[in-house]
Amino acid sequence: MTVLTAIVLVQAQVDRIPEVASAIAELAGVSEVYSVTGDVDLIAVVRVRRHDELAEVIADRLHKVEGVVDTTTHIAFRAYSRHDLEAAFALGVDDAD
C-alpha cells in the first residue's frame, strides 16, 4: 500500500494556537500535529493514499480551519527509518566501554 506524506507548516493566529492545533489534529488524514518554535507555529503531518486526497485534506479542510493564517506544504519523496538515519549520520566511531 502506497502512503503519501505531506509536511504542512502552519502559521496560526497566536492567541488561537492550541485550538488550531486541536482542530487540525481532528481532521481525517492528519496523523500528527506539533507546536514548534521558529518561523512557523505548527507542523502537521498528513498521510493519505491518493494525490487528490492531499488537496482535500490540506486545501479544502486544513487551510480553512479558523485561526489558520497561512500554510506551506512539503511533499515527502522518501522515508528513512531510524536505522537508515543512524547509519547515514554515523561517524564510524565505536563507543568504548
FENJOPE-V153544 format. One record per residue. N is the residue number from 1. PHI is phi in radians with two decimals (* if undefined). PSI is psi in whole degrees, -180 to 180 (999 if undefined). D_LAST is the distance of its C-alpha to the last C-alpha in Angstrom with 2 decimals. Layout:
BEGIN
N,PHI,PSI,D_LAST ; N,PHI,PSI,D_LAST
END
This chain:
BEGIN
1,*,128,43.09 ; 2,-1.48,135,42.76 ; 3,-2.15,126,41.56 ; 4,-1.63,135,42.33 ; 5,-2.08,133,40.16 ; 6,-2.17,140,41.43 ; 7,-1.87,120,39.71 ; 8,-1.94,118,42.43 ; 9,-1.54,126,42.16 ; 10,-2.09,125,44.61 ; 11,-1.64,129,46.47 ; 12,-2.23,160,47.98 ; 13,-1.09,127,50.38 ; 14,-0.97,-41,48.18 ; 15,-1.34,-1,49.92 ; 16,-2.12,10,49.50 ; 17,-0.94,-49,45.86 ; 18,-1.07,-41,44.91 ; 19,-1.19,-40,48.12 ; 20,-1.13,-45,47.70 ; 21,-1.03,-45,44.12 ; 22,-1.12,-42,45.32 ; 23,-1.14,-41,48.31 ; 24,-1.15,-41,46.28 ; 25,-1.08,-26,43.76 ; 26,-1.41,-12,46.76 ; 27,-1.26,137,47.99 ; 28,-1.07,134,47.80 ; 29,1.72,-18,45.41 ; 30,-1.59,120,43.16 ; 31,-1.65,-29,39.78 ; 32,-2.66,150,38.04 ; 33,-2.39,131,39.08 ; 34,-2.11,136,36.88 ; 35,-1.52,129,38.10 ; 36,-2.34,166,36.47 ; 37,-1.64,165,36.68 ; 38,1.96,-151,38.15 ; 39,-1.33,-16,41.33 ; 40,-2.14,165,41.86 ; 41,-1.64,-37,42.01 ; 42,-2.40,152,40.86 ; 43,-2.18,125,39.16 ; 44,-1.95,139,40.45 ; 45,-1.86,122,39.12 ; 46,-1.94,131,42.01 ; 47,-2.26,121,41.70 ; 48,-2.41,173,44.89 ; 49,-1.72,-24,46.18 ; 50,-2.25,150,48.97 ; 51,-1.02,-41,49.50 ; 52,-1.14,-22,52.60 ; 53,-1.21,-29,50.60 ; 54,-1.04,-45,48.64 ; 55,-1.11,-41,51.98 ; 56,-1.08,-47,52.96 ; 57,-1.27,-49,49.79 ; 58,-1.43,-58,49.26 ; 59,-1.31,-41,52.76 ; 60,-1.44,-26,54.85 ; 61,-2.12,-58,52.81 ; 62,-1.05,-48,49.75 ; 63,-1.15,-18,51.58 ; 64,-1.70,3,54.46 ; 65,-1.11,132,52.52 ; 66,-1.03,127,54.22 ; 67,1.81,-13,52.24 ; 68,-1.37,125,50.66 ; 69,-1.66,-42,51.69 ; 70,-2.80,157,50.12 ; 71,-2.39,152,47.61 ; 72,-2.29,129,45.82 ; 73,-1.96,135,44.62 ; 74,-2.08,125,41.98 ; 75,-1.61,130,42.05 ; 76,-1.40,134,38.76 ; 77,-1.53,-41,39.00 ; 78,-2.58,144,35.76 ; 79,-1.87,141,32.97 ; 80,-2.05,134,29.34 ; 81,-1.31,165,27.00 ; 82,-0.96,-41,23.68 ; 83,-1.05,-46,22.13 ; 84,-1.12,-40,24.46 ; 85,-1.16,-42,23.73 ; 86,-1.10,-39,19.96 ; 87,-1.17,-39,20.68 ; 88,-1.15,-33,23.30 ; 89,-1.80,6,21.16 ; 90,-1.12,140,17.98 ; 91,-1.66,-4,17.26 ; 92,1.40,16,15.84 ; 93,-1.88,122,12.49 ; 94,-1.39,146,9.48 ; 95,-1.24,133,6.49 ; 96,-1.69,135,3.78 ; 97,-1.50,999,0.00
END
